[in-house]
């Protein structure tokens, strides 16, 4: 039986719910987040034939993916070429269902400096503000002892970039032991 676009979307969102990074419950050490499973972000510069794949944590809001990014090559690539690909997957185990997502979409960089409201709403919703605050309190960012906490937190927030990925196509593969592989394809309308 062929699934509707709405059923495919619900299946994909369910998988993202299971596999994304989530705010912690206070019992997690370090940054306090409950980290998700394996995720890789693929980027490349416009006109380049050299892709860059980076392992990342991800969050989601429906089908939109969010990635917290430190400065690096992936940000330069996205500034040059907004087309990205993301893979979300778990290790293959032939004794159980194996699911994965391959997403193709457009990335936008969201920062405190240029999109303050969207940035702050997003990092609060994802639990990232608490994680960054814990990092500043624990001095994992290397702030000096004479720096005011609020100043150190503001400085760290200004160094953070969120990558917002809006999907164009999502392929969700489900491999069940002893059954045919199920390939669900979601595409943005219009």
VEXDREN-2710 file (C-alpha; in Angstrom, 1 decimal):
% VEXDREN-2710
k/r/px/py/pz
1/UNK/0.0/0.0/0.0
2/UNK/1.5/3.3/-1.1
3/UNK/1.8/5.9/1.8
4/UNK/0.5/9.4/1.4
5/UNK/2.8/12.4/1.7
6/UNK/1.4/13.1/5.2
7/UNK/2.1/9.5/6.3
8/UNK/5.6/9.7/5.0
9/UNK/6.1/13.0/6.8
10/UNK/4.8/11.6/10.0
11/UNK/7.2/8.6/9.7
12/UNK/10.2/10.8/9.1
13/UNK/9.3/13.2/12.0
14/UNK/8.9/10.1/14.2
15/UNK/12.4/8.9/13.3
16/UNK/13.9/12.4/13.8
17/UNK/12.2/12.5/17.3
18/UNK/13.9/9.2/18.2
19/UNK/17.4/10.2/16.9
20/UNK/17.9/13.9/17.4
21/UNK/19.7/15.6/20.3
22/UNK/17.3/16.7/23.0
23/UNK/17.4/18.9/26.1
24/UNK/18.6/16.9/29.1
25/UNK/16.8/16.2/32.3
26/UNK/19.6/17.5/34.5
27/UNK/21.3/14.1/35.1
28/UNK/23.6/14.4/32.0
29/UNK/27.1/15.4/32.6
30/UNK/29.1/17.9/30.5
31/UNK/26.8/20.2/28.4
32/UNK/23.6/18.5/29.8
33/UNK/22.1/17.5/26.4
34/UNK/20.9/14.0/25.5
35/UNK/22.9/13.6/22.3
36/UNK/21.4/11.8/19.3
37/UNK/22.7/9.2/17.0
38/UNK/25.1/9.6/14.0
39/UNK/24.5/12.5/11.7
40/UNK/26.8/13.8/8.9
41/UNK/26.4/17.2/7.2
42/UNK/27.8/17.4/3.6
43/UNK/28.7/20.8/2.2
44/UNK/30.8/22.1/-0.7
45/UNK/31.9/25.5/-2.1
46/UNK/30.2/26.8/-5.2
47/UNK/32.2/25.6/-8.2
48/UNK/34.2/23.1/-6.1
49/UNK/34.3/19.4/-6.7
50/UNK/35.6/18.7/-3.1
51/UNK/32.8/17.9/-0.7
52/UNK/33.2/18.3/3.0
53/UNK/31.4/15.9/5.4
54/UNK/31.2/16.8/9.1
55/UNK/29.8/14.7/11.9
56/UNK/27.3/16.9/13.9
57/UNK/24.6/16.8/16.5
58/UNK/21.2/17.9/15.1
59/UNK/17.9/19.1/16.4
60/UNK/14.7/19.4/14.5
61/UNK/11.5/21.4/14.3
62/UNK/9.2/19.3/12.1
63/UNK/11.2/18.5/9.0
64/UNK/13.6/21.5/9.4
65/UNK/17.0/20.5/10.9
66/UNK/19.0/22.7/13.1
67/UNK/22.8/22.2/13.7
68/UNK/24.9/24.2/16.2
69/UNK/28.1/25.1/14.5
70/UNK/31.4/26.4/15.7
71/UNK/33.4/28.4/13.1
72/UNK/34.9/26.2/10.4
73/UNK/34.9/25.1/6.8
74/UNK/31.3/24.0/6.8
75/UNK/30.2/27.6/7.4
76/UNK/32.4/29.0/4.6
77/UNK/31.0/26.4/2.3
78/UNK/27.4/27.3/3.2
79/UNK/28.1/31.0/2.7
80/UNK/29.3/30.1/-0.8
81/UNK/26.7/27.3/-1.6
82/UNK/23.5/26.8/0.4
83/UNK/22.9/23.3/-1.1
84/UNK/23.6/20.7/1.6
85/UNK/23.0/17.0/2.2
86/UNK/22.5/15.4/5.6
87/UNK/22.6/11.7/6.6
88/UNK/21.1/10.4/9.8
89/UNK/21.7/6.8/10.6
90/UNK/22.5/4.1/13.2
91/UNK/25.0/1.3/12.9
92/UNK/23.8/-1.6/10.7
93/UNK/22.4/-4.5/12.7
94/UNK/20.8/-7.3/10.6
95/UNK/18.8/-8.6/13.6
96/UNK/16.6/-5.5/13.8
97/UNK/15.0/-2.7/11.7
98/UNK/17.6/-0.4/10.3
99/UNK/16.4/3.1/9.4
100/UNK/18.2/6.1/7.9
101/UNK/17.5/9.4/6.3
102/UNK/19.2/11.2/3.5
103/UNK/18.1/14.8/3.2
104/UNK/18.8/17.3/0.5
105/UNK/18.1/20.9/1.2
106/UNK/19.0/24.6/1.5
107/UNK/21.0/25.9/4.5
108/UNK/20.7/29.3/6.2
109/UNK/23.0/30.6/8.8
110/UNK/21.3/32.1/11.9
111/UNK/23.3/34.2/14.3
112/UNK/22.6/36.3/17.4
113/UNK/24.0/39.3/15.6
114/UNK/21.8/39.2/12.5
115/UNK/18.6/37.2/13.5
116/UNK/18.5/37.8/17.3
117/UNK/14.8/36.7/17.8
118/UNK/15.0/33.6/15.7
119/UNK/18.4/32.7/17.2
120/UNK/17.3/33.1/20.8
121/UNK/14.0/31.3/20.3
122/UNK/15.7/28.4/18.7
123/UNK/18.5/27.9/21.2
124/UNK/16.1/28.1/24.1
125/UNK/13.7/25.6/22.4
126/UNK/16.5/23.1/21.7
127/UNK/18.1/23.4/25.2
128/UNK/21.2/24.9/23.7
129/UNK/21.1/28.0/25.8
130/UNK/21.3/25.9/29.0
131/UNK/24.1/23.8/27.4
132/UNK/26.1/26.9/26.4
133/UNK/25.5/28.4/29.9
134/UNK/26.8/25.2/31.5
135/UNK/29.9/25.4/29.3
136/UNK/30.6/29.0/30.3
137/UNK/30.1/28.2/34.0
138/UNK/32.4/25.2/33.6
139/UNK/34.9/27.3/31.7
140/UNK/35.1/24.8/28.8
141/UNK/35.4/27.7/26.4
142/UNK/38.6/29.0/28.0
143/UNK/37.2/32.2/29.4
144/UNK/39.5/34.0/31.8
145/UNK/38.8/34.0/35.5
146/UNK/38.4/37.8/35.6
147/UNK/35.6/37.9/32.9
148/UNK/32.1/38.7/34.1
149/UNK/29.8/35.7/33.6
150/UNK/27.2/37.7/31.6
151/UNK/30.0/39.1/29.4
152/UNK/31.5/35.6/28.9
153/UNK/28.1/34.2/28.0
154/UNK/27.3/37.0/25.5
155/UNK/30.8/36.5/23.9
156/UNK/30.1/32.8/23.5
157/UNK/26.7/33.3/22.1
158/UNK/28.1/35.7/19.5
159/UNK/30.5/33.0/18.4
160/UNK/27.7/30.5/17.8
161/UNK/26.1/29.9/14.4
162/UNK/23.0/27.8/13.9
163/UNK/22.6/26.1/10.6
164/UNK/19.0/25.9/9.6
165/UNK/18.3/23.3/6.9
166/UNK/15.0/23.3/5.1
167/UNK/14.6/20.1/3.1
168/UNK/13.8/19.9/-0.6
169/UNK/13.9/16.0/-0.7
170/UNK/14.1/13.4/2.1
171/UNK/14.7/9.7/1.5
172/UNK/13.8/7.5/4.4
173/UNK/15.1/3.9/4.1
174/UNK/13.7/1.2/6.3
175/UNK/15.4/-2.2/6.1
176/UNK/13.6/-4.9/8.1
177/UNK/15.1/-8.4/8.6
178/UNK/13.8/-10.9/6.1
179/UNK/11.7/-8.3/4.2
180/UNK/12.1/-6.0/1.2
181/UNK/13.6/-2.6/1.9
182/UNK/11.1/0.2/2.1
183/UNK/12.1/3.5/0.5
184/UNK/9.9/6.5/1.4
185/UNK/10.5/9.7/-0.5
186/UNK/9.2/13.1/0.7
187/UNK/9.5/16.2/-1.6
188/UNK/8.7/19.8/-0.9
189/UNK/5.7/20.9/-2.9
190/UNK/5.8/23.8/-5.3
END
